Amino acid sequence: DYDTSKYDLGGVLVGILKGCDPTLVGSIREGSERLEDLVVPPLSLWRKVNSGQCETAQAYLSDQIASDPVFLELFDGLVQGAILPRLKERLIVAGVATPEDGSVTFYYQRPPTVRLQPGPGWAHVKPHNDSEYGHQYGELNIWIPFTDRERTGVDFWCASKHLADDYHPLVAKPGQIISFHGSACRHYVNCNKSDQTRVSMDFRVGVGGFFDPFWQMKGTTDDHGRMEVRLLVVHPVM
């Protein structure tokens, strides 16, 4: 859980979307402040090969996110103030990070990827793991929903381990964060059969000692910026 009043990324995102080109990204229904009420133009749902403008719309939205200082400041605050300290605690419990190490280094994707999934629609993300797309096993995935699953019927589904097909929903609502090992565990989101839009944010965190910030799979393009953060690991006070 995280404090949405302190890190109101969803509220800032409403403002960003209202300022976007409605012919590319869409518009929020009049009188609403809910992300679920975003109406996306039909052409933006189809790829260029099918005479659509999906790629153009995605690139446009990514640019809007990357150039918004308020959103990025809140994002950095959430990651550095809540997510990375939590991951550090988990590494300490696992015996990976010790006071003798002095510190643990993280490399997090910046800016994050904001995803829109309007409904009703048949499209969904097929089961996959991120190593298929050039991501390392030394990364953890972070998935944050901004819309109510009760309104869209969309959940995040993940297998329990590498090569398992035992998919189960990791149920989360706004104000909650899911972390998972997406390079190893296959995952997907189901189709949105509602008349609402599902909005979420995701990014990856590389863990120092397990992640090489300079490595890249041959034939792939690394199109994400990264922020390096080092957190101290100290002996507990007795």
N, C-alpha and C positions, 0 to 999 in steps of 0.2 A: 504493500500500500504506500501511496505518497500523498502529500498534502496538495490538493488541486487549487486551494485558495492561494498557496504560495507559488506553485508552479502551474499557472493556468494556461497551459499551452493550447488547450482546446479553445478557450475564449479568444486568444490571440489569433488562432487559425481561422476562426469565424471572420475576424476583421480582414485577414489576408485574402480569404476567398471572396469576400464582398468587394475587394478592390481589384480582383482579377478580371481579365477579359471574359465576359460571359459567353462569348461565342466559342471559346476554347475550353475553359474550366467549368463554366456553368454559373448558376446563381442560386442563392438561398431564397426559398419561398417568402413572399412579402409578409412582413410582420413577424417572422421567425428569427430566432437566434440559435437555432439548433442545427448542428452539422448534419443530422439525419435528413433535414429538409433541403439539402443541396440537390439541385436538379442539373444533371450533366447533359450537354448536347449530344444527341445520337451519334453525330459524326466523330466525336471524341472517344467513342466506345469501339471504333473500328480502326484497324491498322491501315497504314498507307497502301499496302498491297491490295486491300479491299476498298480502296478509294476513301479511306477515313483519315482522321487527323490525330489518332491516338498518340503517336510518337511526338508530334509537335506540342500537343497539350501537356504531355508528361514533362517534356523539357522546359516548357514555359512555367509550369507549377514549381518545378525544381529550382528554377532561377528565382522565383518569387520567395521561396523559403530561404534560399541561400543568401539573399540580399536583405532580409528583414532583421535588423539588429535586436529588436525586442524579442522575437521568437528565439533567436540564437542565444541571447543572454539567458533566457529562461531554460532553454535546453541545456546549456552548459551548467547552470545551477543545479538542475535535476540530476544530471549525470555525475557531476563532481561532488554534489552535496548529499546525494541519496544512494545512487546506484553503485558507484565505484566503492564507497566505504562498505556497502553490503557485500560486494564481491570480495573485497579484501578480507572481511570477516570469514567468509566461506573458505577462502584459501588458507587462512590461519588454522581453521578447524580441520581442514584436510591435511595439514602438515606441509603444505607447499610453500607458504610464506612464513618465515620465522624471524624473530628479532635479530638473529645473527646475520640475516640477509640485509638488514638495515631498511629496506624499502621494497615495494613491489611496483612495477611499471605497467600502466595500461595504455592502450592505443585505441581510442574510440572514433568511430566514423562521424565526421562532421562536414556538412549538415546531414541530418537523418533523412530517411526516405519517407515521405508522406504518401499514403495510398488511399485512393478513392474506389469504392465498389458500389456503384448505383444499382438499384433494382427497379422492377423485377428483371432478372436476367438469368441466363443459363451459364454464363461464364464463371469459372472458378480456377484457382491456382491448383495445378495438378501436384500430386505427391512428388517431392524431390528433396534432395539434400544439397546444401550449398557448395559442397566440394565439387559437384558436377559443373559449377560455374566458376571455379578457380579460387574458392575460399579455403583457408587453412583450417586444420583441426584445432589450432591454438586460439580460435575465436569463440566467443559466446554471442548468441543472438539475443537481442532485446526487442520485445513486441509490446506496444502500448496502444490500447484501444481508446478512441475518443468518443465513440458512439455507443448507444445502449443495445446490447445484444438482444434484449427483449423486443426491441422495435425492428431489428433487421434479421434476426434469426441466424446471424453469422457468428461462428466460433473459430478459434484457432485449433487445428487438429495436429497431433504430433505422435510419432511412434516412441516407444519407451527406450529403444536402443538401436544401434546400427543394424541394418538389414531386417529389423522386425517390421511386421505389417500390422501391429496391434494398435491402430490409431485410436486415439481418444481425445476428446475436447479438453483443452486447458482453458477453463471458463474464467473470463476476466471481464470486469466492468470498468468504466472510466474511474480513474483514481487507483488503478492497479496495474502492475507491471509483470510480464511473463519473461523469464529468461530460460533459454534452452540451448542445447548443443546442436545448432542447425547444420553444421558441416557434416555431422555423422547421422543424426536422426532425421528421417524423412518427415516432411510436414506439408500442410496445405490449409487453405481456408475453403469452406463450402460455398456454394452459390447463394446469392442473395435473392430470395423469392419475394421479398417484401416490396413496398413502393417507397422505401426509405433508402438512404445512402449510408454505407458503412465507411467510416474514416478511421484510419489507424496510422501509427508511426512505427518504423523499425530501424534498427541500426545494429552494428556489430562492435564488440569490444575484444581487442586482442590482449592476451595476457603475457606479460614479459616473461621470457624463459621458454615459452611455448609458441610464440608468434614472431615471425620475421617480417618487419615492416617494409623490407626491400624485396621480398620474394613475390614473384608473379608467375602464374601458370602460363606456359607457352600457348599462344593463340587467344588469350583473353586480354581484356582491357581493364585496368584498375581505374575506375572513374570516381572514386570516393576520396575526399580529403580526410585526414586523420589529425587528431589532437593527442599529444603525448602527455600523460599525467603520472606523477610519481607520488605514492602515498607511503608514509613512514610506517614501519612495523616496530612496535616497541614492546618491551617486557611489561606484563600487567602489574599494576600497583598492588602490593600486598598489604 
